[in-house]
């Protein structure tokens, strides 16, 4: 019984570090293999990464083995995955005039993620409250769904269709939600700086 608990205590951190490694490997794979089936396999890898994200948190809570290492590297792994994939999809759409709106939204999303990561470090150093809000969880969900949509757009090359416009609309909603939650950290950083 003790051995099993000890084993389970290491699994969440293992899954987190596996996700850290999987992110750049996925991008490299997508660059190398741009065939139809290669793109689909990339989507499958992304689904696998989503599962590891779910299970590392679930197991850590279930066995009460949440660690400081996990608290530090879990959000880092999430940010790396999101930023790398947004950057990848931005890169493949930059030279397509019909994807100009999507490219602009991806630039704004990447900018927000990088900026807020820096602000979180500043705010956490000041011991300010950084608890994740329900709205921030929705932001993460919307970003995950958006990446899935971007994968399908990458696979099927939707252009000038209702599906393409729907993806653009979802991209806009995700961007607005992402920046809205980001403004909470920005205001918190200003408040912390003024009171620090």
Secondary structure, 3 states (H helix, E strand, C coil): CHHHHHHHHHHHHHHHHHHHHHHHHHHHHHHHCCCHHHHHHHHHHHHHHHHHHHHHHHHHHHCCCCCHHHHHHHHHHHHHHHHHHHHHHHHHHCCCHHHHHHHHHHHHHHHHHHHHHHHHHHHHHCCCCCCCCHHHHHHHHHHHHHHHHHHHHHHHCCCCCHHHHHHHHHHHHHHHHHHHHHHHHHHHHHHHHHHC
